[in-house]
Amino acid sequence: MALFVFWREGAAAGRPAGQLHALLDGAAHIAPDRVTRGEAGGPAWRWHFVAYATRTHFYTPEAQVWQAPGQGACVIHGLIWRMRGTVPELLDAAAVAALLDRPGAMLPGDVMGEYAVVRLLPDGSLVAFSDRPGLHQLFHAADGAPVVANRASLAATVLDDAAPDPAGQRWLAAIGYRVGTATAYRAVRQLAQERVLRFAAEGMAIDAMADPIVRLDRPRGFHPALDPLLDEGIAQAQAAIRLGIPADGPVDLPITGGKDSRVVLALCLAAGLRDRLRLFTRGYAGHPDVVAGAGIAAALGLPHRREAPHGSDDAAVWSGRRFFDTVAAQAWQSDHMVGGWDLILGTRIAADTLISGHMGEVLKAYSKKPLPEGPLDPVAMVRLQAPFDPMGLLHPEARAAIEGELAVQMDEARAQGAREGDLPDLFYYRNRLPNWLGAIRAIKSFERQPVVPLGAPALLRLAFQLTPEERKHELLHWLIISRCAPVLLAQPFAFQSWDPALGPDAPYVAPVLPAAGAPPAFGNWQYSLNSNASIRAALAAEVAAHGDLALWRSINREALVDRLHHRRLDYFDGISMLGLMIAIVQERGLGRPVKIGAAESDGVPSVTLAPHDPPRLIGHLDGVEGAAKAVGFGGWAYAPDWPAAQVALEARVRGQSLGVGVAGNDRPDLVPHGVGDGRHGFSFAIPRSDLIDAARGAGEVEVVISPFDGAGELARVKVVP
């Protein structure tokens, strides 16, 4: 993978190239294996560039950067390949440069992959573009200055303007990612999907790519004449899979209870990889995904393993320091371009690959909800996929501005022939993919370069040849599995089954549902927002201490503080809150420069927040129960100043933590006594073996029950191990 930025003489706010290179080195979010600096052109057309390259499964660092005297330069980022029959052929920077050897040249139609490319030509002109879905982002100056980069902060550094863009910030709090081409920086714009950026003597131009993926101005609906396109898509997807796996040895393949991973598995089986497959599912024991994945493996006679979510089956409760430090580092690594819901902090440089089913959402309707009558309004369209501004934090003017942006997109799509049922899918394809998945790519692709077989160009074209109803019925998933591995059709899914509208050949298979008492279907580290009242107190203090942020022109500060005190955050609330936190981190300058692959990352200072008092806690330890293998503790705990928090408690012996529990059990008897809504009971156990180890031979041991990450204690009790 290669970070890069190109700028023409005079675009760098008067800074000489030598001084600018030092600043760019600091802004780069990776520790590269190789740094290439260069310049080309004459006195009137002098371009400078720097590329920070790392080794990958596909390329050496040297293969990603090409330059030759009098011939210009070329840098590639990601993975570029073309079909030679059924065999994929990798293209390195030199090969791409040869294909883009003259002004106006573009890559041939049989070239595909996930990539960003910039080519500086001998005449001083420059062309830059990314893969058609925009999985690898490109950025340019908002005012047309001759700057292009594949990291927004590199462009902002050249332009000497890191001021935040309010239009981009408000989207983070509304839905967790940006829409359109706004970035975190007012001086920088993202290159839109299926666009080509050019610089020539007359200045900057942005052109639409020829033969777009989405063509809505033709008759739609699957029919036999589209079979060759389906066959082509399957061949392209299988070629991508072959690129992404090692030449020999076992192949680890994720399998869940959904349909996307099922399609990828079917493609692998049809490609002859059966004997090399090792299936795995991440999740809690008994989770429907785990049960469905294990059932598929058993039906095929393949090995299967369960991996604990985030490395542990224990409920994830983070300290305030860990929480804010991680969010601040993630904000810096992602250039403040995406909300903090996904734990996407990068730590190492690696050459691994990952076969991913992410693009499967394009092949099927993202929302299965029924459409309301009449034309969709912008908010209703977003709500078909997820709540819009779930915590109600937007000021009316900011909300109206967002609705206006969406309305323009929707009207443009209608003018291209879109039906109302197409609009949510187009929103997903044109916004969520490049602005959410693309922002995550900027971090995770340096660790595990993802290969997305369901993003094969022919399959994407076919998806938008279908009617919205056919996508909603998941017709493409059905067709691909039917052709590649029909044995998988009758295997149960988690939470779902095949749509009866597919016809009599679509078997109804009862879905796998959570067992009684099973862990929640979602929720891990993000729920520290609910279980650690110290995090809420710290964030509220930070908001109160900095009332001058431009962010408050869009976000209602008073409503935000109220939500921190009184609202228990659900899945979508958490997305909104963690998006808002990224915007706060940016404007406050709190980003932690933790470079991916840097040995000194552990030495980056922690975030310094506004001072705040530790949350006050009341509660009672009702009793201790002993058993052969564990000792249980039960009672209730409540933070009166933060009634929405279901506080986490810690059992400690001699200062050592032996267990953490969350006071989230329903206790209706607490309500008459003013203890919130009553859902503040706790019950958790410590393995007796841990108590024995902590006792160090003593006859009894004193266990302290105290707030996790807080001051004071709730109770002390002596226990015989």
DRENLUMZA-23882 format. One record per residue (C-alpha): residue in one letter; x, y, z. Coordinates in steps of 0.1 Angstrom, whole numbers, padded with zeros to 4 digits, always signed. Each point is the difference from the previous one (the first is absolute). Example, Ala and Ser with C-alpha at 12.3 -4.5 7.8 and 13.67 -1.06 7.14 Angstrom:
2
A+0123-0045+0078
S+0014+0034-0007
This chain:
721
M+0000+0000+0000
A+0012+0035-0007
L-0009+0034+0014
F+0007+0028-0025
V-0004+0037-0006
F+0009+0020-0032
W+0001+0038-0001
R+0011+0025-0026
E+0024+0027+0007
G-0018+0030+0015
A-0028-0020+0016
A+0017-0005+0034
A-0008+0034+0016
G+0036+0012-0007
R+0017-0029+0018
P+0031-0014-0016
A-0002-0037-0008
G+0026-0010+0026
Q-0019+0016+0028
L-0033-0015-0012
H+0015-0035-0002
A+0007+0001+0037
L-0036+0010+0008
L-0014-0027-0023
D+0022-0026+0017
G-0017+0009+0032
A-0035+0000-0015
A+0004-0035-0015
H-0018-0025+0022
I+0023-0030-0008
A+0036-0009+0006
P+0009-0008-0036
D+0024-0026-0013
R+0011+0024-0027
V-0003+0038-0006
T+0004+0013-0036
R+0003+0037-0006
G+0001+0015-0035
E-0007+0029-0023
A-0005+0003-0037
G-0009+0026-0027
G+0015+0033-0011
P+0001+0033+0018
A-0037+0008-0008
W-0011-0036+0007
R+0020-0012+0029
W-0018-0026+0021
H+0013-0015+0033
F-0012-0032+0015
V+0006-0024+0029
A-0011-0036+0003
Y+0001-0021+0032
A-0002-0036-0010
T-0004-0032+0021
R+0004-0036-0011
T-0032-0019-0008
H-0011-0034-0010
F+0000+0012-0036
Y+0029+0024-0004
T+0034+0010+0014
P+0003+0036+0010
E+0021+0007-0031
A-0027-0014-0024
Q-0026+0026+0012
V+0021+0031-0011
W+0014+0006-0035
Q+0019+0029-0014
A+0023+0005-0030
P+0019+0030-0013
G-0021+0018-0026
Q-0029-0024+0004
G-0017+0012+0032
A-0011-0021+0030
C-0027-0023+0011
V-0011-0012+0035
I-0026-0027+0007
H-0017-0008+0033
G-0019-0032+0005
L-0005-0028-0025
I-0002+0002-0038
W-0005-0030-0023
R-0014-0010-0033
M-0016-0031-0014
R+0020-0022-0024
G-0025-0026-0007
T-0009-0013+0034
V+0035+0008+0015
P+0005+0033+0018
E+0031+0020-0009
L+0013+0025+0025
L+0010+0035-0012
D+0027+0019+0018
A+0007+0037-0002
A+0022-0004-0031
A-0027-0019-0019
V-0027+0025+0010
A+0023+0029-0011
A+0004-0017-0034
L-0038-0003-0004
L-0003+0037+0009
D+0027+0013-0023
R-0018+0029-0016
P-0025+0027+0010
G-0036-0013-0001
A+0011-0037+0004
M-0019-0022+0025
L+0004-0035+0011
P-0016-0027-0022
G-0034-0014+0008
D+0014-0033+0012
V+0020+0016+0028
M-0015-0003+0035
G+0008+0000+0037
E-0001+0024+0029
Y+0025+0028-0006
A+0009+0036-0003
V+0023+0012-0028
V+0019+0032-0009
R+0019+0004-0032
L+0022+0031-0007
L+0007+0002-0038
P+0031+0014-0017
D-0019+0031-0012
G-0007+0010+0036
S-0037-0011+0000
L-0013-0023+0027
V-0028-0025+0002
A-0013-0017+0032
F-0029-0024+0007
S-0011-0029+0022
D-0019-0032-0005
R-0036+0006-0011
P-0017-0005+0034
G+0025+0023+0016
L+0013-0025+0026
H+0034+0018-0001
Q-0006+0037+0005
L+0017+0029-0019
F+0000+0036+0011
H+0006+0034-0017
A-0001+0037+0009
A-0035+0015+0003
D+0012+0031-0019
G+0016-0019-0029
A+0036+0005+0011
P+0023-0027-0016
V+0001-0025+0029
V-0011-0036+0001
A+0005-0026+0028
N-0015-0032+0012
R-0001+0013+0036
A-0020+0032+0008
S+0024+0013+0026
L+0029-0002-0025
A-0019+0023-0023
A-0009+0023+0029
T+0037+0001+0010
V+0011+0011-0034
L-0028+0026-0001
D+0009+0011+0036
D-0037-0001+0010
A-0011-0025+0026
A-0032+0019+0010
P-0029-0024+0003
D-0029-0001-0024
P-0033+0005+0018
A-0020-0015-0028
G+0019-0033+0005
Q-0001+0001+0038
R-0038+0001+0003
W-0003-0032-0020
L+0021-0019+0025
A-0025+0007+0028
A-0030-0007-0022
I+0009-0034-0014
G+0036-0007+0009
Y+0017+0006-0034
R+0001+0027-0026
V-0021+0004-0031
G+0011+0014-0033
T+0035+0014-0005
A+0005+0020+0032
T+0030-0009+0021
A+0011+0009+0035
Y+0019+0030-0015
R-0017+0031-0016
A+0029+0003-0025
V-0002-0036-0012
R-0026-0020-0020
Q-0003-0036-0007
L-0001-0012-0036
A-0034-0013-0007
Q-0008-0035-0010
E+0008-0009-0037
R+0018+0033-0006
V+0034+0009-0016
L+0020+0029+0013
R+0023+0018-0026
F+0024+0029+0002
A+0012+0016-0032
A+0010+0035-0011
E-0035+0013+0003
G-0004-0012+0036
M-0019-0028+0018
A-0028-0020-0016
I-0022-0028+0014
D-0016-0023-0026
A-0024-0029+0003
M+0015-0034-0009
A-0014-0016-0032
D-0024-0029+0002
P-0012+0005+0036
I-0009-0030+0022
V-0034+0014+0008
R-0022+0004-0031
L-0037+0005+0009
D-0012+0012-0034
R-0006-0034-0015
P-0025-0028+0005
R+0007-0019+0032
G-0007-0034+0014
F+0019-0033-0002
H-0005-0021-0031
P+0020-0027-0019
A+0018+0026-0021
L+0018+0010+0032
D+0014-0034+0007
P+0034+0008-0017
L+0004+0030+0022
L-0007-0022+0031
D+0026-0025-0013
E+0025+0028-0005
G-0006+0013+0035
I+0005-0034+0015
A+0033-0005-0019
Q+0012+0035+0011
A-0009-0007+0036
Q+0019-0033-0001
A+0030+0016-0015
A+0000+0026+0028
I-0001-0029+0026
R+0029-0017-0016
L+0020+0032+0002
G-0008+0004+0037
I+0010-0034+0012
P+0034-0015+0004
A+0013-0023-0028
D-0003-0030+0022
G-0009-0010+0035
P-0033+0005+0020
V-0023+0029-0006
D-0018+0016+0029
L-0034+0012-0011
P-0025+0019+0022
I-0035-0015+0001
T-0030+0016+0017
G-0037-0006+0000
G-0006+0025-0028
K-0001-0003-0037
D+0031+0019-0011
S+0025-0023+0016
R-0021-0030-0014
V+0005+0013-0035
V+0037+0004+0005
L+0002-0035+0013
A-0020-0013-0030
L+0025+0018-0024
C+0029-0016+0019
L-0015-0035-0003
A-0007+0004-0037
A+0037+0012-0004
G+0012-0033+0013
L+0012+0012+0033
R-0021-0023+0022
D+0029-0021+0014
R+0019+0032+0011
L-0028+0018+0018
R+0000+0005+0037
L-0032+0018+0011
F-0003+0023+0030
T-0026+0022+0016
R+0005+0028+0024
G-0025+0003+0028
Y-0012-0012+0034
A-0007-0037+0005
G-0036-0007-0009
H-0004+0032-0022
P-0021-0008-0031
D+0030+0009-0023
V+0022-0026+0018
V-0027-0027+0000
A-0008+0006-0037
G+0037+0001-0009
A+0008-0032+0018
G-0030-0017-0016
I+0012+0009-0035
A+0035-0013+0008
A-0015-0033+0013
A-0022-0004-0031
L+0030+0004-0023
G+0024-0020+0022
L+0023+0030+0005
P+0018+0011+0031
H-0015+0029+0020
R+0011+0020+0029
R-0016+0028+0021
E+0020+0031+0007
A-0010+0022+0029
P-0011+0035-0009
H+0029+0024+0005
G+0020-0028+0014
S-0021-0007+0031
D-0034-0014+0009
D-0001+0024+0030
A-0022+0031-0001
A+0022+0028-0013
V+0002+0028+0025
W+0028+0026-0007
S+0015+0025+0023
G-0004+0036-0009
R+0036+0004-0009
R+0000-0030-0023
F-0033+0011-0015
F+0010+0036-0008
D+0035-0009-0011
T-0013-0025-0024
V-0026+0023-0015
A+0026+0028-0003
A+0025-0023-0017
Q-0027-0013-0024
A-0011+0035-0008
W+0036+0009-0009
Q+0006-0032-0021
S-0033+0005-0019
D+0005+0038-0005
H-0032+0005+0020
M-0019-0014-0030
V-0022-0026+0017
G-0017-0006+0033
G+0015-0020+0028
W-0025-0029+0001
D+0023-0024-0018
L+0031-0009+0019
I+0024+0007-0029
L+0032+0011+0018
G+0030-0012-0020
T+0031-0013+0019
R+0022-0019-0024
I+0011-0002-0036
A-0006-0034-0015
A-0003-0018-0033
D-0031-0020+0008
T-0031-0001-0021
L-0037-0004+0009
I-0028-0013-0022
S-0029+0023+0009
G-0037-0001-0009
H-0006+0037+0007
M-0011+0008-0035
G-0028-0025+0002
E-0023+0028+0012
V+0001+0015-0035
L-0012-0032-0016
K-0031+0000+0022
A-0023+0027+0014
Y+0017+0015+0031
S-0034+0006+0016
K-0027-0026+0000
K-0026+0024+0015
P-0031+0008-0021
L+0000+0033-0018
P-0025+0027+0012
E-0025+0012-0025
G+0010+0027-0025
P+0034+0016-0006
L+0026-0006+0027
D+0011+0031+0020
P+0037+0001+0010
V-0005-0009+0037
A-0024-0029-0008
M+0025-0013-0025
V+0028-0001+0026
R-0023-0015+0025
L-0006-0030-0022
Q+0035-0010+0009
A+0007+0015+0034
P-0014+0028+0022
F+0008+0036-0010
D+0015+0021+0028
P-0012-0026+0025
M+0008+0021+0031
G-0015+0032-0015
L+0031+0021+0003
L-0001+0020-0032
H-0011+0036+0000
P-0029+0006-0025
E+0023+0019-0024
A+0025-0028-0001
R-0027-0026-0004
A-0015+0020-0029
A+0035+0003-0017
I+0004-0038+0002
E-0035-0006-0014
G+0009+0023-0028
E+0032-0019-0009
L-0020-0032-0001
A-0028+0015-0020
V+0025+0010-0027
Q+0014-0035-0002
M-0034-0016-0001
D-0012+0023-0028
E+0031-0006-0020
A-0006-0038+0003
R-0036+0004-0011
A+0012+0019-0030
Q+0022-0029-0009
G-0030-0024+0001
A+0000-0011+0036
R-0032-0013+0016
E-0008+0008+0036
G+0011-0035+0010
D+0034+0006-0016
L+0007+0031+0022
P+0011-0017+0032
D+0022-0024-0019
L+0016+0029-0020
F+0005+0019+0033
Y+0019-0031+0014
Y+0021-0004-0032
R+0008+0036-0005
N+0005+0011+0036
R+0004-0027+0025
L+0025-0021-0021
P+0025+0028-0008
N-0005+0020+0032
W-0003-0027+0026
L+0017-0031-0014
G+0025+0022-0019
A+0010+0019+0033
I+0005-0034+0017
R+0021-0011-0029
A+0024+0028+0008
I+0009-0018+0032
K-0006-0037-0003
S+0014-0005-0035
F+0035+0005+0014
E-0005-0030+0022
R-0021-0023-0021
Q-0005+0009-0036
P-0036-0008-0007
V-0012-0017-0032
V-0037+0004-0007
P-0012-0026-0025
L-0036+0012+0002
G+0013+0034-0013
A+0008-0016-0034
P-0010+0026-0027
A-0023-0024-0018
L-0019-0008+0032
L-0004+0037+0008
R-0013+0007-0034
L-0024-0029+0003
A-0013+0012+0034
F-0012+0033-0016
Q-0015-0019-0030
L-0024-0016+0025
T-0031+0016+0013
P-0001+0013+0036
E-0023-0029+0008
E+0024-0026-0014
R+0028+0015+0021
K-0022-0001+0031
H-0008-0036-0007
E+0038-0006-0001
L-0003-0016-0035
L+0037+0003-0008
H+0011-0018+0032
W-0025-0027-0009
L+0013-0003-0036
I+0036-0001+0010
I-0004-0027+0027
S-0023-0020-0023
R+0027-0001-0027
C+0031-0004+0022
A-0010-0020+0031
P-0037-0010+0001
V+0006-0021+0031
L+0001+0034+0019
L-0035+0010-0009
A-0017-0021+0026
Q+0024+0009+0029
P-0016+0022+0027
F+0008+0037+0002
A+0002+0021+0032
F-0032+0021+0005
Q-0012-0005-0036
S-0009-0024-0029
W-0004+0002-0037
D-0028+0023-0013
P-0030-0020-0011
A-0002+0024-0030
L+0029-0019-0015
G-0024-0028-0010
P-0008-0036+0009
D+0037-0010-0003
A+0009+0023+0029
P-0002-0022+0031
Y-0013+0015+0032
V+0026-0009+0027
A-0008+0010+0036
P+0025+0027+0010
V+0024-0004+0029
L-0012+0022+0028
P+0017+0010+0034
A-0005-0025+0028
A-0017+0012+0032
G+0025+0019+0021
A+0026+0003-0028
P+0022+0030-0002
P-0013+0030-0020
A+0003-0003-0038
F+0022+0030-0001
G+0019+0022+0025
N+0036-0001+0011
W+0025+0028+0007
Q-0023+0027-0011
Y-0023-0007+0029
S+0026+0014+0024
L-0020+0032-0007
N-0028-0016+0020
S+0019-0020+0026
N+0027+0025+0010
A-0015+0032+0015
S+0035+0015+0001
I+0000+0002-0038
R-0032+0019+0000
A+0012+0023+0027
A+0032+0007-0019
L-0017+0007-0033
A-0026+0023+0017
A+0028+0020+0016
E+0018+0003-0033
V-0032+0013-0017
A-0006+0025+0028
A+0036+0013-0001
H+0001+0007-0037
G-0031+0019-0010
D+0018+0018-0028
L+0002-0029-0024
A-0014+0005-0035
L-0016-0034+0004
W-0027+0015+0023
R-0014+0020-0030
S-0013-0034-0011
I-0003-0019+0033
N-0022+0009+0029
R+0024+0000+0030
E-0027+0001+0026
A-0018-0030-0016
L+0033-0019-0002
V+0007+0005+0037
D-0035-0010+0009
R+0004-0032-0020
L+0032-0008+0018
H-0018+0002+0033
H-0033-0015-0008
R+0001-0022-0031
R+0011-0036-0001
L+0016-0003-0034
D-0012-0027-0024
Y+0019-0013-0031
F-0009+0030-0022
D+0004+0026+0028
G+0035-0014+0005
I+0008+0005-0037
S-0011+0036+0003
M+0018+0007+0032
L+0033-0015-0012
G-0003+0019-0033
L-0004+0032+0020
M+0030-0008+0021
I+0022-0003-0031
A-0011+0036-0010
I+0008+0012+0035
V+0034-0016+0000
Q+0008+0017-0033
E-0011+0035+0009
R+0017-0002+0034
G+0032-0013-0015
L+0000-0031+0022
G+0010-0025-0027
R+0027-0024+0012
P+0026-0006-0027
V+0003-0037+0004
K+0017-0012-0032
I-0008-0034-0014
G+0030-0022+0004
A+0021+0025+0020
A+0020-0015+0029
E-0005+0031+0021
S-0038+0000-0002
D-0003-0010+0037
G+0018+0032+0010
V-0026+0024-0016
P-0014+0021+0029
S-0035-0006+0012
V-0028+0025-0008
T-0004+0028+0025
L-0036+0008+0007
A-0018+0026+0021
P+0001-0008+0037
H-0031-0017+0015
D-0011-0015+0033
P-0003-0038+0002
P-0036-0011-0003
R-0017-0005+0034
L-0012-0035+0006
I-0026-0015+0023
G-0011-0036+0004
H+0001-0031+0021
L+0015-0034+0000
D-0029-0023+0007
G+0018-0032+0004
V+0028-0024-0009
E-0007-0035-0012
G+0026-0028-0001
A+0001-0029-0023
A+0026-0026-0009
K+0015+0019-0029
A-0009+0036+0006
V-0010+0026+0026
G-0028+0023-0010
F-0008+0036+0010
G-0034+0016-0003
G-0016+0034+0008
W-0006+0033-0017
A+0020+0031-0009
Y-0010+0034-0013
A+0016+0033-0010
P-0026+0027+0010
D+0016+0027-0021
W+0001-0023-0031
P-0032-0019+0003
A+0002-0015-0035
A+0033-0018+0007
Q-0002-0036+0010
V+0033+0002+0019
A+0027-0026-0002
L+0013-0015+0033
E+0033-0017+0007
A+0009-0026+0026
R+0036+0005+0013
V+0022-0019+0023
R+0032+0017+0012
G-0004+0025-0028
Q-0003-0027-0027
S-0031-0001-0021
L-0016-0034-0001
G-0033+0008-0018
V-0022+0027-0014
G-0038+0001-0001
V-0025+0025-0013
A-0029+0012+0021
G-0026-0004-0027
N-0024-0027+0013
D-0037+0009+0005
R-0008+0007+0036
P-0036+0014+0002
D+0003+0003+0038
L+0025+0029-0005
V-0024+0023-0018
P-0021+0010+0030
H+0032+0011+0017
G+0010+0023-0028
V+0026-0022-0015
G-0005+0009-0037
D-0020-0024-0021
G+0010-0029+0022
R+0024-0016-0025
H+0029+0003+0024
G+0004-0034+0015
F+0032-0020-0003
S+0010-0036+0003
F+0034-0013-0009
A+0023-0027+0010
I+0038-0006+0006
P+0015-0034-0007
R+0009-0016+0033
S+0034-0009-0015
D+0008+0037-0004
L-0010+0007+0036
I+0023-0028+0012
D+0029+0014-0020
A-0007+0035+0014
A-0002-0013+0036
R+0035-0014-0001
G-0007-0027+0025
A-0021+0022+0024
G-0031-0014+0016
E-0021+0029-0013
V+0003+0029-0023
E-0015+0035+0000
V-0018+0008-0033
V-0006+0037-0008
I-0029+0009-0023
S+0006+0034-0014
P-0009+0021-0031
F+0020-0010-0030
D+0023+0029-0010
G-0013+0021+0029
A+0007+0011+0035
G-0014-0015+0033
E-0015-0034+0006
L-0034-0016+0003
A+0007-0028+0025
R+0027-0022+0016
V-0007-0036+0009
K+0022-0028+0013
V-0003-0032-0020
V+0014-0035+0006
P+0016-0011-0033
